[in-house]
Amino acid sequence: MRWICVVLAGGVLLTCGCERRGAARQVAVDFTLKDLSGKDVSLSAFKGQPVLLSFWAVQCGACRVEAPHLSALQKKYGGRGLIVLAINAWNEPRAEVARYVRSNQLKHRILLDGAEVGSKGYGIRSLPTCFWIDRTGMIVHRLSGFSRHDLKRMEQWTEEILSQ
């Protein structure tokens, strides 16, 4: 199932699309990127744990709306093993990303310089785009774009990967 919508919220145009799980699941592509502290982070380090992987950018309006919800999911489900990783897919300057994360008190892990990982590894065409990766390293859901109507689905898909 695929749907597209356009929403005007607070003067910001948000586009969203949803791609539900297909018949064939995909293996999540491994990567290594630096976090805000300069530490290398690899997806493979989280094998056996459910991961919510988001590609985003500071200058993306829909990403700014989505970001606090990712932190809320990390806070709510982190104790059950959920890992939320947000990859900056526009290769924005570290200082700009760090300032945004600090001022918005984001609690999930932020990775830098992910444009190539997003485009070549995950086929990202729009931001934000999230992937729900189960404990076996398989992508089970993908959500392109964001609107507040997606919150229930995000919660359901998170519960799903936690219960597998």
C-alpha positions as a Markdown table, in Angstrom:
| # | Residue | x | y | z |
|---|---|---|---|---|
| 1 | Met | 0.0 | 0.0 | 0.0 |
| 2 | Arg | 1.3 | 3.4 | -0.9 |
| 3 | Trp | -0.3 | 6.8 | -0.2 |
| 4 | Ile | 0.8 | 10.4 | -0.6 |
| 5 | Cys | -0.6 | 13.4 | 1.2 |
| 6 | Val | 0.3 | 17.1 | 1.5 |
| 7 | Val | -0.4 | 19.0 | 4.7 |
| 8 | Leu | 0.1 | 22.7 | 5.5 |
| 9 | Ala | 1.0 | 23.0 | 9.2 |
| 10 | Gly | 2.1 | 26.2 | 10.7 |
| 11 | Gly | 3.2 | 27.6 | 7.4 |
| 12 | Val | 5.4 | 24.5 | 6.7 |
| 13 | Leu | 4.5 | 22.2 | 3.9 |
| 14 | Leu | 4.8 | 18.6 | 5.0 |
| 15 | Thr | 4.7 | 15.7 | 2.6 |
| 16 | Cys | 4.2 | 12.2 | 3.6 |
| 17 | Gly | 4.1 | 8.7 | 2.1 |
| 18 | Cys | 3.8 | 5.3 | 3.6 |
| 19 | Glu | 5.1 | 2.1 | 2.3 |
| 20 | Arg | 3.9 | -0.9 | 4.2 |
| 21 | Arg | 5.8 | -4.2 | 4.5 |
| 22 | Gly | 6.1 | -6.0 | 1.3 |
| 23 | Ala | 6.1 | -9.7 | 0.7 |
| 24 | Ala | 9.9 | -9.7 | 0.5 |
| 25 | Arg | 11.7 | -8.2 | 3.4 |
| 26 | Gln | 15.2 | -6.7 | 2.9 |
| 27 | Val | 18.4 | -7.0 | 4.9 |
| 28 | Ala | 19.3 | -3.6 | 6.4 |
| 29 | Val | 22.6 | -2.3 | 4.9 |
| 30 | Asp | 25.4 | -2.0 | 7.4 |
| 31 | Phe | 27.2 | 1.3 | 7.7 |
| 32 | Thr | 29.6 | 3.1 | 10.0 |
| 33 | Leu | 29.1 | 6.8 | 10.7 |
| 34 | Lys | 30.3 | 9.2 | 13.4 |
| 35 | Asp | 28.0 | 10.5 | 16.1 |
| 36 | Leu | 28.0 | 14.0 | 17.5 |
| 37 | Ser | 30.9 | 13.1 | 19.9 |
| 38 | Gly | 33.0 | 11.8 | 17.0 |
| 39 | Lys | 32.6 | 8.1 | 17.9 |
| 40 | Asp | 32.1 | 5.6 | 15.2 |
| 41 | Val | 28.7 | 3.9 | 15.2 |
| 42 | Ser | 27.9 | 0.9 | 13.1 |
| 43 | Leu | 24.5 | -0.6 | 12.5 |
| 44 | Ser | 26.0 | -4.1 | 13.0 |
| 45 | Ala | 26.8 | -3.2 | 16.6 |
| 46 | Phe | 23.1 | -3.4 | 17.3 |
| 47 | Lys | 22.5 | -6.8 | 15.8 |
| 48 | Gly | 19.9 | -8.6 | 17.9 |
| 49 | Gln | 18.2 | -5.4 | 18.9 |
| 50 | Pro | 15.3 | -3.7 | 17.3 |
| 51 | Val | 16.3 | -0.5 | 15.5 |
| 52 | Leu | 14.3 | 2.5 | 14.3 |
| 53 | Leu | 16.5 | 4.2 | 11.7 |
| 54 | Ser | 15.6 | 7.7 | 10.5 |
| 55 | Phe | 17.1 | 9.7 | 7.7 |
| 56 | Trp | 16.6 | 13.4 | 8.4 |
| 57 | Ala | 18.0 | 17.0 | 8.1 |
| 58 | Val | 17.9 | 20.1 | 10.3 |
| 59 | Gln | 16.6 | 22.2 | 7.4 |
| 60 | Cys | 13.8 | 19.8 | 6.6 |
| 61 | Gly | 10.5 | 21.0 | 8.1 |
| 62 | Ala | 8.9 | 17.6 | 8.4 |
| 63 | Cys | 12.0 | 16.3 | 10.0 |
| 64 | Arg | 11.8 | 19.0 | 12.7 |
| 65 | Val | 8.3 | 18.0 | 13.4 |
| 66 | Glu | 9.2 | 14.3 | 13.6 |
| 67 | Ala | 12.4 | 14.6 | 15.7 |
| 68 | Pro | 10.8 | 15.0 | 19.2 |
| 69 | His | 8.6 | 12.0 | 18.5 |
| 70 | Leu | 11.7 | 9.9 | 17.8 |
| 71 | Ser | 13.1 | 10.9 | 21.1 |
| 72 | Ala | 9.8 | 10.1 | 22.8 |
| 73 | Leu | 9.9 | 6.6 | 21.3 |
| 74 | Gln | 13.5 | 6.1 | 22.5 |
| 75 | Lys | 12.5 | 7.2 | 26.0 |
| 76 | Lys | 9.4 | 5.0 | 26.1 |
| 77 | Tyr | 10.9 | 1.9 | 24.5 |
| 78 | Gly | 14.6 | 2.1 | 25.2 |
| 79 | Gly | 14.2 | 0.0 | 28.3 |
| 80 | Arg | 12.8 | -2.7 | 26.2 |
| 81 | Gly | 15.8 | -2.6 | 23.9 |
| 82 | Leu | 14.8 | -0.2 | 21.1 |
| 83 | Ile | 17.6 | 1.7 | 19.5 |
| 84 | Val | 16.7 | 5.0 | 17.7 |
| 85 | Leu | 19.3 | 6.2 | 15.2 |
| 86 | Ala | 18.8 | 9.4 | 13.2 |
| 87 | Ile | 21.2 | 9.9 | 10.3 |
| 88 | Asn | 21.7 | 13.4 | 9.0 |
| 89 | Ala | 21.2 | 12.8 | 5.3 |
| 90 | Trp | 22.1 | 16.3 | 4.0 |
| 91 | Asn | 25.7 | 16.2 | 5.5 |
| 92 | Glu | 24.9 | 19.5 | 7.4 |
| 93 | Pro | 27.7 | 20.9 | 9.5 |
| 94 | Arg | 28.3 | 19.1 | 12.8 |
| 95 | Ala | 27.9 | 22.4 | 14.8 |
| 96 | Glu | 24.5 | 23.1 | 13.2 |
| 97 | Val | 23.3 | 19.6 | 13.9 |
| 98 | Ala | 24.6 | 19.8 | 17.5 |
| 99 | Arg | 23.0 | 23.2 | 18.1 |
| 100 | Tyr | 19.6 | 21.9 | 16.9 |
| 101 | Val | 19.8 | 18.7 | 19.0 |
| 102 | Arg | 20.7 | 20.7 | 22.1 |
| 103 | Ser | 18.1 | 23.3 | 21.6 |
| 104 | Asn | 15.4 | 20.7 | 21.1 |
| 105 | Gln | 16.7 | 18.4 | 23.8 |
| 106 | Leu | 16.7 | 15.4 | 21.5 |
| 107 | Lys | 17.5 | 12.1 | 23.3 |
| 108 | His | 18.0 | 9.7 | 20.5 |
| 109 | Arg | 21.4 | 9.0 | 18.9 |
| 110 | Ile | 22.3 | 11.3 | 16.0 |
| 111 | Leu | 24.8 | 10.3 | 13.3 |
| 112 | Leu | 26.5 | 12.6 | 10.8 |
| 113 | Asp | 27.4 | 12.7 | 7.1 |
| 114 | Gly | 24.9 | 10.0 | 6.0 |
| 115 | Ala | 24.0 | 11.3 | 2.5 |
| 116 | Glu | 25.7 | 8.5 | 0.7 |
| 117 | Val | 24.4 | 5.8 | 3.1 |
| 118 | Gly | 20.9 | 7.2 | 2.6 |
| 119 | Ser | 21.0 | 7.4 | -1.2 |
| 120 | Lys | 23.1 | 4.4 | -2.1 |
| 121 | Gly | 22.4 | 2.0 | 0.8 |
| 122 | Tyr | 18.7 | 2.8 | 1.5 |
| 123 | Gly | 17.4 | 4.4 | -1.6 |
| 124 | Ile | 16.2 | 7.5 | 0.2 |
| 125 | Arg | 14.3 | 9.9 | -2.1 |
| 126 | Ser | 12.7 | 12.2 | 0.5 |
| 127 | Leu | 13.1 | 13.2 | 4.1 |
| 128 | Pro | 12.3 | 12.1 | 6.6 |
| 129 | Thr | 12.4 | 8.4 | 5.9 |
| 130 | Cys | 12.3 | 5.8 | 8.7 |
| 131 | Phe | 13.0 | 2.1 | 8.7 |
| 132 | Trp | 11.9 | -0.4 | 11.3 |
| 133 | Ile | 14.6 | -3.1 | 11.6 |
| 134 | Asp | 13.8 | -6.3 | 13.5 |
| 135 | Arg | 16.2 | -8.2 | 15.7 |
| 136 | Thr | 17.4 | -10.3 | 12.8 |
| 137 | Gly | 18.5 | -7.2 | 10.8 |
| 138 | Met | 15.6 | -7.2 | 8.4 |
| 139 | Ile | 13.7 | -4.1 | 7.4 |
| 140 | Val | 10.1 | -4.8 | 8.1 |
| 141 | His | 8.6 | -1.3 | 7.6 |
| 142 | Arg | 9.4 | 1.9 | 5.8 |
| 143 | Leu | 7.8 | 5.3 | 6.3 |
| 144 | Ser | 8.6 | 8.2 | 3.9 |
| 145 | Gly | 7.6 | 11.7 | 5.1 |
| 146 | Phe | 5.9 | 12.5 | 8.3 |
| 147 | Ser | 2.6 | 13.8 | 9.6 |
| 148 | Arg | 1.0 | 13.6 | 13.0 |
| 149 | His | -1.3 | 11.0 | 11.6 |
| 150 | Asp | 1.7 | 8.7 | 11.4 |
| 151 | Leu | 2.3 | 8.6 | 15.1 |
| 152 | Lys | -0.1 | 5.7 | 15.8 |
| 153 | Arg | 1.5 | 3.7 | 13.0 |
| 154 | Met | 5.0 | 4.5 | 14.3 |
| 155 | Glu | 4.0 | 3.3 | 17.7 |
| 156 | Gln | 2.4 | 0.1 | 16.3 |
| 157 | Trp | 5.5 | -0.7 | 14.2 |
| 158 | Thr | 7.8 | -0.1 | 17.1 |
| 159 | Glu | 5.8 | -2.5 | 19.3 |
| 160 | Glu | 5.9 | -5.0 | 16.5 |
| 161 | Ile | 9.7 | -5.1 | 16.2 |
| 162 | Leu | 10.0 | -5.2 | 20.0 |
| 163 | Ser | 7.8 | -8.2 | 20.3 |
| 164 | Gln | 9.6 | -10.3 | 17.6 |
